[in-house]
Amino acid sequence: MRIEEIRQLPIEEVELRLRDALEEYANLRFQHATRQLDNPLRLRMIRKDIARLKTVIREHQLGIRLAPGAQQASEQEKA
């Protein structure tokens, strides 16, 4: 998942995807420990996705970037 795609999502969707990615990462780590993992590169990809998702959430918390729905609301408040 690309960062531009993540930034277009509402923050609730980003948080939901983060929970899903963390679950998948835990499952992949378990498979890796039991030597049942077919594609070890998938671990790295999921870790990077988690970092991207957390970055977008933190940007939202700091007000660096607002979610698309929040941008529209803030523009309406200014008008």
Steps between C-alpha positions, in 0.01 A plus 500: 500500500639838402508796739295714261223240505506486880479879532182502290321272747299627798690463828255234625581284197874549560462385860299198387765407245768540766321251727468255210867540407612442859291182515644378172853581618448297818375205296792523259750513787346187646521325162859614464590362843349163413666504156169495315538840334516476121606857428725658767504826303135542600616572858701798383218627281248485786745672736541786254123526451459523879758780510320688223165466675644616832664796326169615353326462836774703671482770231129524568557527877754779453286678243769474234258342258130470541288214373299584185171534691663717765645733236156570359358566847781739593455692172128537569570629852734768364237624253 
